[in-house]
């Protein structure tokens, strides 16, 4: 009888320890995507500066009532110096997409727009979220 109670006690104790070991996964989930800035408009501008830590994404959407003559070019600019870091993309077509960046810093977007409505969201990601993004092969 004593052995049965002892076995039952140890099995119960193992279950309790296992349950408590799972608690951190329920209460301490990883940081989710965080919106840093959002820009939208119709004309050519250089945005206000924003600061991001790697990894981060640019989520973009563009549209136009004049699809035959529309155009958009987006470049990344260093906020301190104003120097061009590089062109993000250039298009003559409506659409949307996401671009992943792995460099931290203070930046601005230089937007050259012709007859185009645009919307850009800059979001901070966790490293786990960034691993879920895969490049699109064209």
C-alpha positions in Angstrom: 0.0 0.0 0.0 2.8 2.4 0.9 4.5 1.7 -2.5 1.3 2.5 -4.4 0.9 5.8 -2.6 4.6 6.6 -3.2 4.3 5.9 -6.9 1.1 7.9 -7.2 2.8 10.8 -5.4 5.8 10.8 -7.7 3.7 10.6 -10.8 1.6 13.5 -9.6 4.7 15.5 -8.8 6.1 14.9 -12.3 2.9 16.1 -13.8 2.9 19.3 -11.7 6.5 20.0 -12.5 5.8 19.5 -16.2 2.8 21.8 -16.1 4.9 24.5 -14.4 7.6 24.1 -17.0 5.1 25.0 -19.7 3.9 28.2 -18.0 6.6 30.5 -19.6 5.4 29.6 -23.0 1.9 30.8 -22.3 2.8 34.0 -20.4 5.9 35.2 -22.1 5.3 35.1 -25.8 7.7 36.7 -28.2 7.3 40.3 -29.2 5.0 40.8 -32.1 5.3 43.0 -35.2 5.3 46.7 -34.1 4.2 49.5 -36.4 6.9 52.2 -36.3 5.6 54.7 -39.0 3.0 54.9 -41.7 3.2 57.2 -44.7 0.6 57.8 -47.4 0.1 60.3 -50.2 -0.1 61.1 -53.9 2.9 63.3 -54.6 6.7 63.2 -54.5 8.1 63.8 -51.0 10.9 62.9 -48.7 9.3 61.5 -45.5 10.1 62.5 -41.9 12.8 60.4 -40.3 12.2 57.1 -38.5 14.5 54.9 -36.4 14.4 51.1 -36.7 16.4 48.2 -35.3 17.1 45.2 -37.5 15.1 43.3 -38.7 12.3 45.5 -40.1 10.0 45.6 -43.0 8.5 48.0 -45.5 5.0 47.0 -46.4 3.9 48.9 -49.5 0.7 49.4 -51.5 0.3 51.5 -54.6 -2.6 52.3 -56.9 -3.6 54.8 -59.6 -6.6 55.9 -61.6 -4.1 56.4 -64.5 -2.5 53.0 -64.8 -1.0 53.7 -68.2 1.0 56.7 -67.1 1.7 56.0 -63.4 5.1 55.5 -61.9 6.8 55.3 -58.5 10.3 55.1 -57.2 11.2 54.6 -53.6 14.7 55.1 -52.2 16.2 54.8 -48.7 18.0 57.8 -47.4 20.3 58.2 -44.3 18.4 60.6 -42.0 21.5 62.3 -40.7 23.5 63.0 -43.9 20.7 62.9 -46.5 22.9 60.5 -48.6 21.2 57.9 -50.7 21.6 54.4 -49.3 19.9 52.7 -52.2 16.8 52.3 -54.3 14.2 50.0 -52.8 12.1 49.6 -55.9 10.8 51.3 -59.0 7.6 50.4 -60.8 5.1 51.5 -63.4 2.4 49.1 -62.1 -0.1 49.1 -59.3 0.5 46.4 -56.6 1.8 45.7 -53.1 4.6 43.9 -51.4 6.9 43.6 -48.5 10.6 44.2 -48.3 12.7 42.9 -45.4 15.7 44.9 -44.1 18.5 43.7 -41.9 20.2 47.0 -41.0 19.4 49.3 -38.1 19.5 53.0 -38.3 17.7 56.4 -38.8 16.2 56.7 -42.2 13.9 58.6 -44.5 12.1 57.4 -47.6 12.5 59.4 -50.8 9.3 58.9 -52.8 9.1 60.0 -56.5 5.5 59.6 -57.6 3.7 60.2 -60.9 -0.1 59.9 -60.8 0.2 57.3 -58.0 -1.6 56.8 -54.6 0.8 55.2 -52.2 0.9 53.8 -48.7 4.0 52.6 -46.8 4.1 51.0 -43.3 7.4 50.5 -41.5 7.2 47.7 -38.9 9.7 46.3 -36.4 10.0 42.5 -36.4 11.4 39.9 -34.0 14.1 37.7 -35.4 11.6 34.8 -35.3 9.2 36.7 -37.4 11.9 37.8 -39.9 12.7 34.1 -40.5 9.2 33.6 -41.8 9.7 36.0 -44.7 11.1 34.4 -47.8 12.3 36.4 -50.9 10.1 36.4 -54.0 12.0 35.1 -57.0 11.1 37.0 -60.2 
